[in-house]
Amino acid sequence: QVQLVESGGGLVQAGGSLRLSCAASGRAFSRYAMGWFRQAPGKGREFVAAITGGHEGTYYADSVKGRFTISRDNAKNTGYLQMNNLKPEDTAVYYCAADSQLYSSGDFYKPYKYDYWGQGTQVTVSS
């Protein structure tokens, strides 16, 4: 069992930056891959980025490549999403997710593959 709590959302102007954090409780955090997803009003949950448990690999949506960076500190049981050069279209509720049984690269992109989710944090980017 893993409980996830996101923080760091807020209101920022276009071109600005935010860093989201995802604090995990429970043991063996390093066994869990972690993903970030987002959901804008009226839209489905969209993959943003993911990272394997041992930092072996990272995955990004094309829309955020070069602007967002996912990372994690297993000693602190915390994952991060650094978001730079934010755009109004990045406005959404951002969720972190975790799962210990993602076996193929394709799994990381699919929200239904993740068993554990945080409550979400709002990110609003003004133009």
HELIX and SHEET records of a PDB file:
HELIX    1   1 PHE A   29  ARG A   31  5                                   3    
HELIX    2   2 ASN A   74  LYS A   76  5                                   3    
HELIX    3   3 PRO A   88  ASP A   90  5                                   3    
HELIX    4   4 SER A  105  TYR A  109  5                                   5    
HELIX    5   5 PRO A  111  LYS A  113  5                                   3    
SHEET    1   A 4 GLN A   3  SER A   7  0                                        
SHEET    2   A 4 LEU A  18  SER A  25 -1                                        
SHEET    3   A 4 THR A  78  MET A  83 -1                                        
SHEET    4   A 4 PHE A  68  ASP A  73 -1                                        
SHEET    1   B 6 GLY A  10  GLN A  13  0                                        
SHEET    2   B 6 THR A 121  SER A 126  1                                        
SHEET    3   B 6 ALA A  92  ASP A  99 -1                                        
SHEET    4   B 6 ALA A  33  GLN A  39 -1                                        
SHEET    5   B 6 GLU A  46  ILE A  51 -1                                        
SHEET    6   B 6 THR A  58  TYR A  60 -1                                        
SHEET    1   C 4 GLY A  10  GLN A  13  0                                        
SHEET    2   C 4 THR A 121  SER A 126  1                                        
SHEET    3   C 4 ALA A  92  ASP A  99 -1                                        
SHEET    4   C 4 TYR A 116  TRP A 117 -1                                        
END                                                                             
